[in-house]
Amino acid sequence: MSAKEKKLPPERNIALRLAYLGTNYHGWQYQNNALSIQQVLQEALAKATGCQVVLSGVGRTDAGVHARAYVANGRMRTGIPLDKLPLAVGAYLPEDIAVSRATEVPEDFDARFNCRSKEYTYLIHNSRTRNPFYHNRAYFCPAPLDFEAMVQAAPHFEGQQDFAAVRSVGTPVRSTVRTMLYCRAERQGDLIAVRVRADGFLYNMARAIACTLIYCGLGKISPEEIPAVLASRDRERAGPTAPACGLYMTGLDYGMEELDV
């Protein structure tokens, strides 16, 4: 080992807490032919720390999906104090991505596999007229929605159930059973928020649940039908996949105060 190598700081497993607007990106995961959050963040880390970092993210958010709470980790050699690392990385990040915290985690920690539950929030702008401030930030639904029907339908998604009816067909998984800790519909003015927290999500599951609740609000599906829709495992019986622009990752549970949001 050279003298120069001996002076390098020790390699550590560091977790980053971040937030981003997904409008300009093709999701979290690195892609060869499109810009991703992972690529931009890894390039910023390389410039800030002088070392190449491969990050593991808590989940694969799709193109156009946002995150108010996201965690990614990777092994790094850097002498930058952890409380200064977010500012150092932020100097090389665009305005739609921000790192708020850096935490050293155990060697075997992985942002994806150590996460105990995630919360997604889907925003629906329910108004006759558009609001430019919600453009690419919420799904615009000009038709009147029966909010009480949405509220009544939401709890039917809770508990341990088979969610095959609300996932994108063709995505291979070992099991379509997940445990939904809560499913709620909340309203403030003309903005409706559908909040779901589960121990895991199938591909497009959160967006399909949101649109199924929208269908309940439109009178296309009654709240009482939801158990039968889920039991059928038939994707055609649930609402379609809602547009990506309204979806946010908003909560994570690791059992670690430094990372939980």
Phi and psi in degrees as a GROMACS rama.xvg file:
@    title "Ramachandran Plot"
@    xaxis  label "Phi"
@    yaxis  label "Psi"
@TYPE xy
-74.4867  162.912  SER-2
-61.6076  -35.748  ALA-3
-64.1612  -41.5076  LYS-4
-66.918  -33.677  GLU-5
-65.5214  -25.1179  LYS-6
-83.0853  -9.80294  LYS-7
-65.6238  142.877  LEU-8
-66.8289  155.846  PRO-9
-64.971  148.949  PRO-10
-75.0258  132.102  GLU-11
-129.771  152.58  ARG-12
-89.8053  113.59  ASN-13
-118.661  129.832  ILE-14
-101.761  137.098  ALA-15
-112.531  133.454  LEU-16
-100.22  128.767  ARG-17
-143.303  171.302  LEU-18
-141.595  152.727  ALA-19
-158.451  155.586  TYR-20
-96.0355  125.286  LEU-21
-90.4174  3.12061  GLY-22
-55.6296  -41.5563  THR-23
-91.6628  9.27141  ASN-24
-129.366  156.076  TYR-25
-95.7915  52.3265  HIS-26
88.3397  -175.827  GLY-27
-74.4951  -49.164  TRP-28
-70.422  140.748  GLN-29
-56.5129  136.57  TYR-30
-134.352  147.225  GLN-31
-72.6533  -27.8851  ASN-32
-120.087  14.1034  ASN-33
-154.467  153.378  ALA-34
-79.4145  131.743  LEU-35
-125.775  162.531  SER-36
-60.9015  -45.0049  ILE-37
-57.3187  -45.4208  GLN-38
-60.8006  -48.1057  GLN-39
-63.4801  -41.5535  VAL-40
-69.4417  -41.213  LEU-41
-64.5049  -39.0141  GLN-42
-66.4635  -37.8161  GLU-43
-66.6136  -40.4753  ALA-44
-63.3772  -39.6524  LEU-45
-62.3225  -40.9899  ALA-46
-69.5079  -37.5926  LYS-47
-76.6852  -37.4352  ALA-48
-105.128  -18.8263  THR-49
80.9322  9.29232  GLY-50
-130.274  150.816  CYS-51
-79.8877  131.518  GLN-52
-125.586  133.615  VAL-53
-109.17  118  VAL-54
-95.3754  148.039  LEU-55
-112.041  121.791  SER-56
-98.687  157.583  GLY-57
-65.9629  -24.4139  VAL-58
-169.381  163.209  GLY-59
-93.7043  86.572  ARG-60
-69.7764  142.581  THR-61
-80.1669  171.735  ASP-62
-56.264  130.357  ALA-63
86.2899  -8.17721  GLY-64
-83.9103  143.644  VAL-65
-105.439  168.091  HIS-66
-142.568  120.053  ALA-67
-87.1163  -21.5979  ARG-68
-138.994  121.083  ALA-69
-150.039  144.874  TYR-70
-129.649  134.575  VAL-71
-137.104  146.885  ALA-72
-132.874  157.818  ASN-73
-166.329  162.116  GLY-74
-86.8639  128.317  ARG-75
-136.666  147.093  MET-76
-111.919  103.647  ARG-77
-148.234  140.374  THR-78
-91.6455  0.734675  GLY-79
-70.1561  126.662  ILE-80
-56.7637  143.917  PRO-81
-60.4077  -33.7036  LEU-82
-72.3658  -14.8385  ASP-83
-100.475  -14.6422  LYS-84
-60.647  -42.7539  LEU-85
-56.7011  -39.6588  PRO-86
-69.8158  -39.7088  LEU-87
-63.4866  -43.8661  ALA-88
-70.2074  -38.7422  VAL-89
-60.0184  -25.2181  GLY-90
-64.9227  -19.1038  ALA-91
-113.383  7.22254  TYR-92
-101.508  149.162  LEU-93
-70.4636  168.9  PRO-94
-69.821  -14.1386  GLU-95
-96.0064  10.0214  ASP-96
-134.71  132.476  ILE-97
-142.248  133.835  ALA-98
-98.1013  128.537  VAL-99
-107.127  -19.0996  SER-100
-157.948  145.485  ARG-101
-126.374  132.528  ALA-102
-137.813  132.29  THR-103
-74.8615  132.17  GLU-104
-123.69  164.27  VAL-105
-56.5601  156.296  PRO-106
-56.2886  -35.642  GLU-107
-92.1544  7.04602  ASP-108
-70.6423  136.758  PHE-109
-135.682  126.27  ASP-110
-56.845  -34.4592  ALA-111
-76.1381  -50.8818  ARG-112
-84.0974  -18.9353  PHE-113
-90.5552  -5.12345  ASN-114
-76.1871  125.997  CYS-115
-86.8883  -31.4008  ARG-116
-160.416  157.306  SER-117
-129.022  149.138  LYS-118
-115.557  132.963  GLU-119
-115.613  145.698  TYR-120
-124.369  129.898  THR-121
-111.329  123.683  TYR-122
-99.8883  131.874  LEU-123
-122.294  120.884  ILE-124
-91.1298  102.294  HIS-125
-101.358  92.7298  ASN-126
-153.711  154.125  SER-127
-70.4971  -26.4883  ARG-128
-119.556  149.47  THR-129
-73.0942  153.12  ARG-130
-120.435  114.773  ASN-131
-60.7961  -23.0121  PRO-132
-73.7443  -13.7664  PHE-133
-99.176  2.08906  TYR-134
-60.178  124.15  HIS-135
62.9938  13.7967  ASN-136
-120.234  -15.2437  ARG-137
-156.266  154.091  ALA-138
-81.0142  126.374  TYR-139
-86.744  119.667  PHE-140
-125.419  100.234  CYS-141
-77.2161  -18.2905  PRO-142
-73.0201  143.146  ALA-143
-61.414  135.948  PRO-144
-113.543  136.074  LEU-145
-80.2889  93.4665  ASP-146
-63.0136  -37.7362  PHE-147
-61.7277  -35.6737  GLU-148
-65.1627  -37.5594  ALA-149
-65.6859  -41.9971  MET-150
-62.0617  -42.5585  VAL-151
-67.9637  -33.5836  GLN-152
-76.4268  -33.495  ALA-153
-54.1854  -47.6356  ALA-154
-62.3782  -18.8472  PRO-155
-65.7353  -15.7866  HIS-156
-87.9724  -6.73582  PHE-157
-80.2131  157.143  GLU-158
95.6118  -178.831  GLY-159
-83.9351  116.423  GLN-160
-146.413  166.581  GLN-161
-88.2497  119.167  ASP-162
-105.398  27.9225  PHE-163
-59.7946  -30.3341  ALA-164
-71.8145  -13.7806  ALA-165
-125.492  43.0689  VAL-166
-133.096  159.384  ARG-167
-71.0279  130.289  SER-168
-69.8228  142.596  VAL-169
98.2387  -1.20749  GLY-170
-95.854  113.498  THR-171
-72.0131  128.124  PRO-172
-141.031  155.292  VAL-173
-68.3163  -37.8939  ARG-174
-148.325  145.85  SER-175
-101.564  11.8717  THR-176
-87.16  130.358  VAL-177
-138.001  163.203  ARG-178
-109.745  114.357  THR-179
-90.179  115.102  MET-180
-75.7586  -37.4885  LEU-181
-160.122  154.746  TYR-182
-142.33  118.312  CYS-183
-134.822  150.728  ARG-184
-118.879  126.088  ALA-185
-127.08  148.986  GLU-186
-132.25  136.551  ARG-187
-136.882  105.953  GLN-188
64.9309  -129.088  GLY-189
-96.1143  16.0004  ASP-190
-112.781  120.892  LEU-191
-106.225  133.095  ILE-192
-115.821  125.607  ALA-193
-102.185  116.467  VAL-194
-110.938  128.099  ARG-195
-132.116  134.809  VAL-196
-129.738  130.455  ARG-197
-145.587  167.588  ALA-198
-77.0063  -6.83317  ASP-199
178.591  157.513  GLY-200
-128.234  138.625  PHE-201
-77.6537  165.521  LEU-202
-61.2959  123.982  TYR-203
66.2189  13.2511  ASN-204
-61.5891  -46.7126  MET-205
-63.0546  -41.1152  ALA-206
-69.8589  -33.6752  ARG-207
-71.0238  -38.2423  ALA-208
-63.9367  -44.6509  ILE-209
-58.1632  -44.3875  ALA-210
-72.0777  -30.4152  CYS-211
-64.5731  -39.3159  THR-212
-67.8736  -35.2562  LEU-213
-61.6083  -41.7168  ILE-214
-62.0711  -35.0578  TYR-215
-64.6602  -41.6429  CYS-216
-65.4657  -27.8373  GLY-217
-87.4061  -6.63818  LEU-218
83.233  10.3424  GLY-219
-81.4945  -26.4082  LYS-220
-134.28  135.234  ILE-221
-87.1411  150.408  SER-222
-54.488  -35.1628  PRO-223
-69.415  -17.622  GLU-224
-80.132  -16.775  GLU-225
-56.4138  -46.5966  ILE-226
-57.1431  -39.7017  PRO-227
-69.0558  -36.1203  ALA-228
-61.7884  -46.6196  VAL-229
-66.5792  -41.6377  LEU-230
-64.0424  -28.4904  ALA-231
-70.4377  -25.9198  SER-232
60.2818  18.9852  ARG-233
-100.143  113.121  ASP-234
-60.5295  -29.7951  ARG-235
-70.1885  -19.8523  GLU-236
-83.601  -18.2  ARG-237
-93.337  174.065  ALA-238
-69.6463  159.1  GLY-239
-69.9388  178.421  PRO-240
-76.9263  122.035  THR-241
-69.4194  153.23  ALA-242
-57.7096  150.072  PRO-243
-65.3526  -28.5452  ALA-244
-59.5846  -23.4423  CYS-245
-91.0302  -4.45469  GLY-246
-96.5411  135.178  LEU-247
-131.541  136.538  TYR-248
-82.1828  121.281  MET-249
-123.534  -9.77766  THR-250
-153.974  142.723  GLY-251
-138.244  144.199  LEU-252
-126.468  111.608  ASP-253
-112.702  -7.39592  TYR-254
71.903  22.3681  GLY-255
-130.472  120.277  MET-256
-57.5651  -33.7973  GLU-257
-67.983  -23.0611  GLU-258
-114.792  -24.7451  LEU-259
-66.5131  139.481  ASP-260
